[in-house]
Structures are given as structure tokens and as C-alpha cells.
Amino acid sequence: MNMLDEVINILTYYHGENNFNMNPLVPQEIEHYARAVLDIPDQEYILAAMRTSFTQFHRGLIIGKDAIYWRNDHKILTTVNQLSWKELSQQRKDFRARRRIVELGNGAVFDNIGSLNKTSTIINILDLLIDKYDQQENDSNGFIFDEDSLSKLIKSIPDNKAAIKAESADSASNAETISFASIISSMFKKLLGR
């Protein structure tokens, strides 16, 4: 079995659940928004996408051939918004599953608010993929797939990244993160007439 098949086997287990889509079934709109908003290089192959917001791609996690990329809610601070597989491998001992966030080491934080996936599930996916990355016998920053395997992957690159990025920024600024607690609090205040 080649490396791409092994990676796809891991991702297949999670595909289709809780806004988790894998190549070639990542919706084109999601890939376009993710590529524009996260500044994903054109040469990157998106293997899977997990949205943590319900609109377009305001927040979420992209699993790529060379790195993972993410966007958080504005309230969640992080030092970076992408890590190569090499960096993930070096920092994996620092991964921590918190209630609503995943700490990825060195101040890198993924906002899991809005996702139906548990933070421990995110770490499990990353751990399994890092194990595969570590099995490679080279010093590459990402996965090495043979050319025949790459031909099976679909890549959709938007030609209007700047417009998508601007639209997403406008849309994200209008969207609010709504937690269960804030909904209950709002209902409680209405019942009390405040």
C-alpha cells in the first residue's frame, strides 16, 4: 500500500461526519474559501476539510499534503495558523485536548468551538497522520506521494482569491460565535423580563 492510500484510510474513518469531508468530496466552495482565507499555496493538495462554523469557511481545519491550516474565531488567539507535518511531529508531545480548543504546542491553538468532533478526536486524527508521516524515510516537511497517487487527487484553485477573502472577512465580521451557554443565558434573561 502506498503512502497516500494509508493516509486516505485514516481519513476515510472520519469522512462525512460532522462537516468533515475528504478529497475528492471537499465541496468546491469550501476549498475555494479555505484556499483564499488561509492563504493555502496553489501547489498544496487539500486532503480533508473540517468546518467548525456553519457558513462558508469562517473557521475550520484543513488537512493538506504539506501542512495543516486553520482559522479560529477572533476570540481564540494563536501564534500561527498553519503547521507543517514536520513541525507537528516535533510538537506532538505538547498537544493538549482542552474543552473547546486543541493546543498544538508553541502557542499554536486550534479553535474547536462549533465542531461536533471532540478535541480528543482532532488529536487522534493528527497522531495517526503524524505516525504515517514519521514512517517516511526523508526530511520532507510534508507527505511524499508518488506521481501516480497525486493524479487521483482533485485540486480546485479559485481565480478570485482576493474577492473571496474580502467577502469572507465581511461575512465573518457579521457572524457571531454563539455558545449553548449564551443561548440559555439569553432565554433566561427573556423569561425574567430583563
C-alpha positions in Angstrom: 0.0 0.0 0.0 1.4 3.4 -0.9 1.6 6.4 1.5 -1.4 8.2 0.0 -3.6 5.1 0.4 -2.5 4.8 4.0 -3.4 8.4 4.7 -6.7 8.1 2.9 -7.5 5.0 5.0 -7.1 7.1 8.2 -9.2 10.0 6.8 -11.9 7.7 5.5 -12.8 6.7 9.0 -13.8 10.3 9.8 -15.2 11.3 6.4 -18.8 12.5 6.1 -19.2 13.1 9.8 -19.6 16.5 11.5 -18.6 18.6 8.5 -15.5 16.5 7.8 -15.0 16.0 4.0 -12.1 14.4 2.3 -10.7 14.7 -1.3 -12.3 14.4 -3.8 -15.5 15.2 -1.8 -14.5 18.5 -0.3 -17.1 20.9 -1.7 -15.5 23.3 -4.2 -16.9 26.3 -2.4 -15.3 25.2 0.8 -11.9 24.6 -0.9 -12.1 28.0 -2.6 -12.9 29.8 0.6 -10.2 27.9 2.5 -7.5 28.5 -0.1 -8.3 32.2 -0.2 -8.9 32.8 3.5 -6.0 30.7 4.8 -3.6 31.6 2.0 -3.0 27.9 1.1 -0.4 27.7 -1.6 -1.7 26.6 -5.1 0.7 23.6 -5.1 -0.9 22.2 -1.9 -3.3 19.3 -2.1 -6.2 19.5 0.3 -6.8 16.0 1.7 -9.6 16.9 4.0 -11.6 19.8 5.4 -13.4 20.2 8.7 -15.6 23.2 9.1 -16.3 24.5 12.6 -18.7 27.2 11.5 -21.9 26.7 9.6 -21.3 29.4 7.0 -18.7 29.1 4.2 -15.3 28.8 5.8 -15.1 31.3 8.6 -13.5 28.7 10.9 -12.1 25.2 10.4 -9.2 22.9 9.8 -7.7 21.9 6.5 -5.5 18.8 6.3 -3.1 19.2 3.4 -0.3 17.1 1.9 2.3 19.5 3.3 0.7 21.0 6.4 -2.5 21.7 8.3 -4.1 25.1 8.1 -6.8 26.6 10.3 -8.8 29.6 11.1 -10.1 30.4 14.6 -12.8 32.6 15.9 -11.5 36.1 16.6 -11.6 35.4 20.4 -9.2 32.5 20.2 -5.5 33.6 20.0 -2.9 31.5 18.2 0.7 32.2 17.3 0.3 30.6 13.8 -2.5 29.4 11.5 -0.6 26.5 9.9 2.0 23.9 10.8 3.9 21.6 8.5 3.8 17.8 9.2 7.4 18.1 10.3 6.5 20.8 12.9 3.5 18.8 14.0 5.8 15.8 14.5 8.2 17.8 16.6 5.5 19.4 18.7 3.2 16.4 19.2 4.3 15.8 22.8 2.8 19.2 23.6 -0.7 18.5 22.1 -3.4 19.0 24.6 -7.1 18.5 24.2 -9.0 21.2 26.1 -12.7 21.6 26.3 -13.1 23.8 23.3 -9.6 24.2 21.9 -6.7 22.0 20.8 -3.3 23.2 21.9 -0.7 22.2 19.3 2.5 23.4 21.1 4.5 26.7 21.0 1.3 28.8 21.3 -0.4 27.2 18.3 -4.1 26.8 19.1 -6.9 25.4 17.0 -10.4 26.6 17.9 -12.8 23.6 18.0 -15.8 25.7 19.1 -18.7 24.9 16.9 -17.4 21.5 15.9 -19.3 18.3 16.8 -15.9 16.5 16.9 -14.3 16.2 20.3 -11.0 17.9 20.7 -9.5 14.5 21.5 -10.7 13.3 18.1 -8.8 16.0 16.4 -5.6 15.0 18.3 -6.3 11.3 17.4 -6.5 12.1 13.7 -3.3 14.2 13.9 -1.5 11.5 15.8 -2.4 8.8 13.3 -1.3 11.0 10.4 1.9 12.0 12.1 2.7 8.3 12.7 2.4 7.9 8.9 4.5 11.0 8.2 7.2 9.7 10.6 7.4 6.4 8.7 8.7 8.3 5.6 12.5 7.9 5.2 13.3 11.5 4.3 13.4 15.0 5.9 10.5 16.5 3.9 8.1 19.0 5.6 5.1 17.1 4.3 3.9 13.8 2.9 5.7 12.3 -0.1 3.2 10.8 -2.5 4.2 9.3 -5.8 3.0 11.0 -9.0 0.5 8.2 -9.8 -1.1 8.8 -6.4 -1.2 12.5 -6.9 -3.1 12.1 -10.1 -6.0 10.7 -8.1 -6.4 13.8 -6.1 -8.6 16.8 -7.2 -7.3 20.3 -6.7 -9.6 23.3 -7.2 -7.9 26.7 -7.2 -10.0 29.8 -7.3 -9.1 32.6 -9.7 -10.6 35.3 -7.5 -8.9 34.7 -4.1 -8.8 38.4 -3.2 -12.6 38.8 -3.8 -13.3 35.6 -1.8 -11.1 36.8 1.0 -12.8 40.2 1.2 -16.3 38.5 1.1 -15.3 36.1 3.8 -13.9 38.9 6.0 -17.2 40.9 5.7 -19.3 37.8 6.3 -17.2 36.7 9.3 -17.4 40.1 10.9 -21.2 39.8 10.8 -21.2 36.3 12.2 -21.0 35.7 15.9 -19.9 32.7 17.8 -22.9 31.5 19.7 -22.4 29.1 22.5 -25.0 27.0 24.2 -24.4 28.9 27.4 -25.1 32.3 25.7 -28.4 30.9 24.3 -29.5 29.7 27.7 -28.4 33.0 29.3 -30.4 34.9 26.7 -33.5 32.8 27.2 -33.2 33.1 31.0 -33.0 36.9 30.7 -36.1 37.0 28.5 -38.0 34.9 30.9 -37.1 37.3 33.7 -38.1 40.3 31.6 -34.6 41.8 31.6 
